[in-house]
Structure formats: structure tokens, C-alpha cells
Amino acid sequence: MQYETIVFRELTLESLKNLKSNRNNETKEIPNKELAVEQTLPEVLQSRFPDELIGKPIEEIDDYYRDKNVC
């Protein structure tokens, strides 16, 4: 799995509005199992995760869920 394009961003009201307005129908067919809930973040991403975002909600990093409401 290639993770070079993943960018960690804090989930804010503004980013939520942008995500809703930029929805597209071209998503991956299946979710990435390595990014599933309650799974440890893959080691390559752990080293890139910014300290200032620890404990804060972030935007979805799995392309499958990026444009879906899944709360």
C-alpha cells in the first residue's frame, strides 16, 4: 500500500463543509483494512503523524470513506 499521498489534517467545521461540497463518486471500491477502526496506524504513517494532532479529530485518510458520512 502506498501512503505517500496521505496528509494529516485536523477536522474542523470549515474542512467538514469543504468535504461535503467536494464529494465525488470516484472512490475506491473497498476500504483499506490497514486503516480500519481500532487498528494501529501502519508504522510508515506513525512516523509522519504530527505531534500537534495527537488527541484531535482528523480528516479521513482512507479514500473509501473520505466522501461518505459515517458517524
N, C-alpha and C positions, 0 to 999 in steps of 0.2 A: 504494500500500500504506500502510495506517495503522499507525504504530508507537507511538502514544501510550500504549498499554496495556502495552508491554513493560517489564518490570522486571528489572534485572540483579541476580542473587543468586549468592553463592558456593555451589558444590556441596559439601555436607557429608554426613556419614553420616546425620544427622538429616533433612536435606532429601531425601535419596535414599529413606529409609524413608517419608517423607510422600508423595513422588511415587508410590511403589509402592502405597501404601494408598489413594490418591485417584485411581486410574486410572478413566477413563470411556471409553465407546465413541463419544462425540460429538467427533470430531476433524475437521479439515479433510480433504478428500479427496486433496489433493496437497500436497507440501512447497512451501515458499516458496523459489523459485530464488535470490532475493536474499540468503538466509541460508544458502546451501549451503556445504559444507566447502571451504576454500581460497579462498573469495571474500572480498573486502574487505567489511567491515561497511558497510552503507549510511551515507552521510555524516550523515544525521539522527541515527543511533544512535551514531556515533563521538563526537559532541559530548556525548552523555549518558552514555557509558561511564565508570564511576567509576575513578579512578586506583588506588584500593586493590585493585581486582580484576585489574589487569594481571598476567598471568603465572599466574593462578589458574584452576582449573576453575570454570565457571559452570553454572547450571541451563540446560536447553534453552530457547531463546527462540522457536523455531518451534513453533506449536501442533500441527502434524502429528506431530512427534517427541516432544512433551512427555510423553506417557504410554506410550512404547514403549521397550523395551530394545534399544539399537542400538550396542553397544560392540563 
